[in-house]
Amino acid sequence: MEGGVRVRQHGFGWLAAVGISLSLCMPAAAEPLPIQMHRAVYELSLGRTEMASDINGLDGRMVVEWQGGPACGGYTMMQRMVMRFGGEGGGVTSDSRLSTFETEASDEFSYTLTEYLGGELTSREGGIARRGKDGRVTLEREGEEVVTLHPETLFPIASMRAWIESMRRGDRIFEQIYFDGTEEKEKRVSVFVTGPGTSPTASGVKGGELLEELAGWNTHASYFDLDNTEGLPDFEMSFTLFANGVSSDLRLNYTELEIKARLSEITFFSEGPC
């Protein structure tokens, strides 16, 4: 669509897919937080648009699936986001596919991001990030020079574990430095826990009976470039985060539009296959 908004996948896959069966008030665990594998399906719709945008309609679906576990040496994630945009110049369909692998120790993270627009391949990129024994974090992309990321950079699994630990301590505001392959470099993420969520947000979710029994927290995250200390965030996201790590009622705020993602179905897996 001429003049349309390019909406890339952002770091919300782990929010939708990581299962942590823990309570906010529990003491800090000595062992890494356990992660329950599952598939989450979200129905997408248009929230708000700015005057500068020519988009007047949006629908689609996002599916996120995690497999693997400690016995497998790490976790694989597949995330696909298909959206149909409507506008004055007609309509177009975008299709973004992200696949990743992160080791259990979170010392290596690989990813491939493929994007289609109107059925035509527009980009395919990927790389491998590694954390050395000296703490140095490097990112290698095919055909490009190796770059160094911030030494405190977390990959998706480690990021979620740190996030949950902060919430269990009762922290309401905290920050992370985060990389998931959807941007050129790492981002600084400011997280605000705005209040308790409510279990009725899970009503109507196929396979979501477990969610009705869990506490939830309303959460807002803002993503910034590392050198952006005072400006507006590049991307914002709000959602309800349940105590097992599943998210619902996502709102993805880009510069010119907001996308709503409603959890419609969830399937929990046993650990594996490897």
N, C-alpha and C positions, 0 to 999 in steps of 0.2 A: 504494500500500500504506500503510495507516494507520500512522503512526509510523515509516515507513521512512526510510532514509538518502537524502538528496539528493546524488547524486554528479555533480559538474560536470566538464566537460572541464578539464584543467589543462595546463600548458605542457610537455607531453611530445610534442606533434606533431613539433616540429623534431628531437627526439632520434630519432624513428623514421624520419624521412624525408630528412634532409640527408645527401648523399654527399660526403665529402671524401677524395680519394685522396692521402693524405699519411702520412708516418711521424712518430712521436713525436720521433725524434732529428734530424729535419731542421732546418736553420737557419731563422730567421724569414723569411717571405716579404715582399717589398716590396709586391706586388700582393695584392688581396683573394683569399682562398682560393677556389678553384674549387668549384662545387657541382654535383653530378650529380643530375639529376632522377630520381625513381622512385616507385613505388607499393609500400607495405608493408602486409601483412595480418597481423593478430594475432588469435589465439584467446584469449578471455577466460574466466577461471574464478575461483572464490572461493579466497582464501588463508585468512586468519583473520577471525574476527568477535569482537566484544566481547560481554560478557553483556548490555549494554544494547540491543544490536541484535536485531531480530526476524527478520533475514535468515538463512536456513539453506541457501540455494543460489543460485548465480549462474552464468550462462554467456552468451556473446555474442561479438561480433567488433568489432574496430576496424580501419578502413582509412584510411591516410594517403597522400595523393598530392600531389606537387610537380610543377609545370610552369613553364616560362619560362626565364629566364637573363639574363645581361648584355645580350645583343642585344635582348631584349624589354623592357629597362628595369627589370626586377624579377622577382619570383617570386610565383606564386599557389599557395596551399595549400588543399586540401579534406580535412577530417578528419571521419569519421563513426564514432560509437561507439554500438552497440546492445547493450543488456544486458537479460537476463531475470532478475528477482529472484524468489526463492521465500521464503515466510515463513508464519508461523502463520495470518495473515489472508488467505492466498491468494498469488497471484503478480501481477507487473506488469512491463511492458516499458518501458524508458526509451530514448530515441533523441535523441542530441545531435549537432548538425551545426555545424561551425565552418569558415568560409571566410575566407581572408585574402589580402591583397596587400601586399608590401613592396618598395619601390623598391631598385634596385641600390645606391644610395648610403645606404640605410637612413635617409632623412630624412623618409619618410612611410610610415605603416602603417595600413591600413584592415581592418576585420573585421566579420563578421556571425555571431552565435551564436544558433542556434535550438534549442529543446528541446521534446520531446514526452514525455508520460507516459501510458501506456495508450492511445496513439493520439491523445491530445488535446494540442493546442498549449498549452504552459504559459508559454513566454516567447520573445521574439525581441528581440534587442538588437544594436546595432552602433555603430561610431564610427570616427573618423579621428584618429590621433595624428600630430603633425608636429614636426620638429626645426627650429627657425629658425636663421638664420645667426648669431644671437647665442648659440646653444646652448640656448635655452629650449625645453622640450618641453611641448607642450600637447595636450590630449585633448578632442575635441568629440563629444558624443553628441546625437542628434536630440532636441529639446525640452528640453535641459539646458544649464546654463551651462558655458562652457569652463573646464576645470580644468588646473592646471599640475602636471606630473609631475617627478620628480627629474631634474636635468640629466644624470645619468649613466645614465638609463634606456636599455636596449637592447631592440630588437625581435628577433623570433626569428632571422632570418638573421644579423644582427650579433652576436647572443648566441652562436650556434653558432660563428661564426668566432673570436670571442674565447675561447670555451671550448677549441676545438682548439689555438689558439695557446698557451694556458696549458699544455695537456697536452704539446705538442711541446717546450716549455721544460723539462718535467720537473716542473712544479708539481704537488703532491699535494693542496694545499688552496688554494682561491681563492673569491672571491665575485663576484656580479654583482647589478645591479638590473635587473629584467626585467618586461616587459609584453607580453602576447600576446592580450588581449581577453577572457580567461576570468574575470578578476576585475575588481572595480570600479576598482582602482588598481594601481600597480606593486608588485612583491614583491622582497624581498632573498633571493637564492638562495645558500646555502652549499654548495659542492661539495667532495666528498672522493673522491680516487682511492684506492681501498682495496687495489688490487693488480692484477697482470696477469690478463686474462681468457684464455679458451682457445677455440680455433677449433671444437672439437666442439659448442659451443652452437649452431652453425649446421646441425648434422646434421638431415636430414629437412626442411629448408627448401626449398620448391620455388623454383628459380632462384637458390639461395644458394651455388652452387659457388664464386663469387668470395670469399665470406666465409671459406671454409675456408683460404684462402691468406693471410689478414690477421691481424695482431696485434689484440688486444682488451684493454680495461681494465675492471675492475670499478669501478663508480662509484656514489656515493650523493649525492643532492641533497635539501636541506631548504629549504622555502619559508616565509618569515616576512613579517609586516607590517613596514613600515619602523620603526615605533616599538616593535617587539618586540625588545628587545636581550637578554633573559635567559629568556624563556618558551619553551614548547614550540612547534615549528613547526606551521603550519596544515596542511601537506601534505608528505609525503616520498616519494621515488621512488628505487629502486635498479635497476640494469640493467648489462648488458655493452655497452660501446661499442666498436665495431670501428674500425679505422684509416680506413675510408671514411665514418664518421659514422653507419652503420646500428647500431641498438640491438636487442638481444635480451634475453630473460629479464627483462622488466620486472616490477617489483612496485610497485604504486601504493598507498601507505599513507594512508588517510583516518582520521578519528578513530575510527570504529566498525568499520571493516573494511579488509581488504587485497584488492586485485584483482591477479591475475597475468595477464600478457599475453605469450603465447608467439608469437614470430615464426614464421609458417607458410609465407609466400610473399612473394617480392620480385621486382619487375620493374623493370629499369633502362631509362631513356628517354634518347634524344638530346636535346640542348638544343632548347627550343621545344615546341609551337608558340606563337607570340605572339598 
